[in-house]
Amino acid sequence: MIKVILCDDHAMVRRGIRDTISEAVDIQVVGEAGSYPELREQLRKSPCDVLVLDLNMPGRGG
C-alpha cells in the first residue's frame, strides 16, 4: 500500500486529488494539510511514501 499525504491551501484541490487517488486500490491518503504547520504535524503522526505538495502556498513557497 502506498501512503500519501496531500498538502494544499485550497480544500477543493485536496478533495479533487483525494477523490482521484481513492480510485486506486493500492494507494491510501493517510493525511491532509492546508498549511506548512499542519503538514509538519501530519508528517509526525503519519509517515508517508509520497507527499503531494502545493509549491505556491501563503507564508512559505516551495
Rosetta constraint file for C-alpha pairs under 8 A:
AtomPair CA 1 CA 26 HARMONIC 4.91 0.50
AtomPair CA 1 CA 27 HARMONIC 5.62 0.50
AtomPair CA 1 CA 28 HARMONIC 6.82 0.50
AtomPair CA 2 CA 26 HARMONIC 6.13 0.50
AtomPair CA 2 CA 27 HARMONIC 4.66 0.50
AtomPair CA 2 CA 28 HARMONIC 6.10 0.50
AtomPair CA 2 CA 48 HARMONIC 7.76 0.50
AtomPair CA 2 CA 49 HARMONIC 6.11 0.50
AtomPair CA 2 CA 50 HARMONIC 7.49 0.50
AtomPair CA 3 CA 27 HARMONIC 6.10 0.50
AtomPair CA 3 CA 28 HARMONIC 5.09 0.50
AtomPair CA 3 CA 29 HARMONIC 5.91 0.50
AtomPair CA 3 CA 30 HARMONIC 6.02 0.50
AtomPair CA 3 CA 47 HARMONIC 7.83 0.50
AtomPair CA 3 CA 48 HARMONIC 4.90 0.50
AtomPair CA 3 CA 49 HARMONIC 5.22 0.50
AtomPair CA 3 CA 50 HARMONIC 6.40 0.50
AtomPair CA 4 CA 27 HARMONIC 7.21 0.50
AtomPair CA 4 CA 28 HARMONIC 6.07 0.50
AtomPair CA 4 CA 29 HARMONIC 4.68 0.50
AtomPair CA 4 CA 30 HARMONIC 5.79 0.50
AtomPair CA 4 CA 31 HARMONIC 7.07 0.50
AtomPair CA 4 CA 48 HARMONIC 5.46 0.50
AtomPair CA 4 CA 49 HARMONIC 6.06 0.50
AtomPair CA 4 CA 50 HARMONIC 4.81 0.50
AtomPair CA 4 CA 51 HARMONIC 5.75 0.50
AtomPair CA 4 CA 52 HARMONIC 7.26 0.50
AtomPair CA 5 CA 29 HARMONIC 5.80 0.50
AtomPair CA 5 CA 30 HARMONIC 5.77 0.50
AtomPair CA 5 CA 31 HARMONIC 4.72 0.50
AtomPair CA 5 CA 32 HARMONIC 5.56 0.50
AtomPair CA 5 CA 33 HARMONIC 7.80 0.50
AtomPair CA 5 CA 42 HARMONIC 7.83 0.50
AtomPair CA 5 CA 48 HARMONIC 6.40 0.50
AtomPair CA 5 CA 50 HARMONIC 6.57 0.50
AtomPair CA 5 CA 51 HARMONIC 5.03 0.50
AtomPair CA 5 CA 52 HARMONIC 6.26 0.50
AtomPair CA 6 CA 14 HARMONIC 6.45 0.50
AtomPair CA 6 CA 18 HARMONIC 7.84 0.50
AtomPair CA 6 CA 29 HARMONIC 7.42 0.50
AtomPair CA 6 CA 31 HARMONIC 6.40 0.50
AtomPair CA 6 CA 32 HARMONIC 4.71 0.50
AtomPair CA 6 CA 33 HARMONIC 6.27 0.50
AtomPair CA 6 CA 51 HARMONIC 6.11 0.50
AtomPair CA 6 CA 52 HARMONIC 4.89 0.50
AtomPair CA 6 CA 53 HARMONIC 6.28 0.50
AtomPair CA 7 CA 14 HARMONIC 7.16 0.50
AtomPair CA 7 CA 32 HARMONIC 5.78 0.50
AtomPair CA 7 CA 33 HARMONIC 4.68 0.50
AtomPair CA 7 CA 34 HARMONIC 5.72 0.50
AtomPair CA 7 CA 35 HARMONIC 6.97 0.50
AtomPair CA 7 CA 36 HARMONIC 7.95 0.50
AtomPair CA 7 CA 39 HARMONIC 6.60 0.50
AtomPair CA 7 CA 51 HARMONIC 7.54 0.50
AtomPair CA 7 CA 52 HARMONIC 6.07 0.50
AtomPair CA 7 CA 53 HARMONIC 4.86 0.50
AtomPair CA 7 CA 54 HARMONIC 6.14 0.50
AtomPair CA 8 CA 13 HARMONIC 7.02 0.50
AtomPair CA 8 CA 14 HARMONIC 6.19 0.50
AtomPair CA 8 CA 33 HARMONIC 6.53 0.50
AtomPair CA 8 CA 34 HARMONIC 5.14 0.50
AtomPair CA 8 CA 35 HARMONIC 6.92 0.50
AtomPair CA 8 CA 53 HARMONIC 6.29 0.50
AtomPair CA 8 CA 54 HARMONIC 5.06 0.50
AtomPair CA 8 CA 57 HARMONIC 7.19 0.50
AtomPair CA 9 CA 33 HARMONIC 7.57 0.50
AtomPair CA 9 CA 34 HARMONIC 4.29 0.50
AtomPair CA 9 CA 35 HARMONIC 5.97 0.50
AtomPair CA 9 CA 54 HARMONIC 7.66 0.50
AtomPair CA 9 CA 57 HARMONIC 6.36 0.50
AtomPair CA 9 CA 58 HARMONIC 7.81 0.50
AtomPair CA 10 CA 14 HARMONIC 6.56 0.50
AtomPair CA 10 CA 34 HARMONIC 6.90 0.50
AtomPair CA 11 CA 15 HARMONIC 6.10 0.50
AtomPair CA 11 CA 34 HARMONIC 7.20 0.50
AtomPair CA 12 CA 16 HARMONIC 6.14 0.50
AtomPair CA 13 CA 17 HARMONIC 6.26 0.50
AtomPair CA 14 CA 18 HARMONIC 5.97 0.50
AtomPair CA 14 CA 32 HARMONIC 7.52 0.50
AtomPair CA 15 CA 19 HARMONIC 5.97 0.50
AtomPair CA 16 CA 20 HARMONIC 6.17 0.50
AtomPair CA 17 CA 21 HARMONIC 6.07 0.50
AtomPair CA 18 CA 22 HARMONIC 5.99 0.50
AtomPair CA 18 CA 29 HARMONIC 6.83 0.50
AtomPair CA 19 CA 23 HARMONIC 7.03 0.50
AtomPair CA 20 CA 24 HARMONIC 7.89 0.50
AtomPair CA 21 CA 27 HARMONIC 6.71 0.50
AtomPair CA 21 CA 28 HARMONIC 7.50 0.50
AtomPair CA 21 CA 29 HARMONIC 7.61 0.50
AtomPair CA 22 CA 27 HARMONIC 7.10 0.50
AtomPair CA 22 CA 28 HARMONIC 6.94 0.50
AtomPair CA 22 CA 29 HARMONIC 7.68 0.50
AtomPair CA 30 CA 46 HARMONIC 6.65 0.50
AtomPair CA 30 CA 48 HARMONIC 7.44 0.50
AtomPair CA 31 CA 42 HARMONIC 6.19 0.50
AtomPair CA 31 CA 46 HARMONIC 7.07 0.50
AtomPair CA 32 CA 39 HARMONIC 7.38 0.50
AtomPair CA 32 CA 42 HARMONIC 7.21 0.50
AtomPair CA 33 CA 38 HARMONIC 5.15 0.50
AtomPair CA 33 CA 39 HARMONIC 5.09 0.50
AtomPair CA 33 CA 42 HARMONIC 7.13 0.50
AtomPair CA 34 CA 38 HARMONIC 6.45 0.50
AtomPair CA 34 CA 39 HARMONIC 7.36 0.50
AtomPair CA 35 CA 39 HARMONIC 6.16 0.50
AtomPair CA 35 CA 57 HARMONIC 7.49 0.50
AtomPair CA 36 CA 40 HARMONIC 6.22 0.50
AtomPair CA 36 CA 60 HARMONIC 7.62 0.50
AtomPair CA 37 CA 41 HARMONIC 6.44 0.50
AtomPair CA 38 CA 42 HARMONIC 6.20 0.50
AtomPair CA 39 CA 43 HARMONIC 6.14 0.50
AtomPair CA 40 CA 44 HARMONIC 6.36 0.50
AtomPair CA 41 CA 45 HARMONIC 6.35 0.50
AtomPair CA 42 CA 46 HARMONIC 5.79 0.50
AtomPair CA 42 CA 47 HARMONIC 7.91 0.50
AtomPair CA 43 CA 47 HARMONIC 5.46 0.50
AtomPair CA 43 CA 48 HARMONIC 7.29 0.50
AtomPair CA 54 CA 62 HARMONIC 7.53 0.50
AtomPair CA 55 CA 61 HARMONIC 5.74 0.50
AtomPair CA 55 CA 62 HARMONIC 4.22 0.50
AtomPair CA 56 CA 60 HARMONIC 7.50 0.50
AtomPair CA 56 CA 61 HARMONIC 5.08 0.50
AtomPair CA 56 CA 62 HARMONIC 6.17 0.50
AtomPair CA 57 CA 61 HARMONIC 5.67 0.50
AtomPair CA 57 CA 62 HARMONIC 7.68 0.50
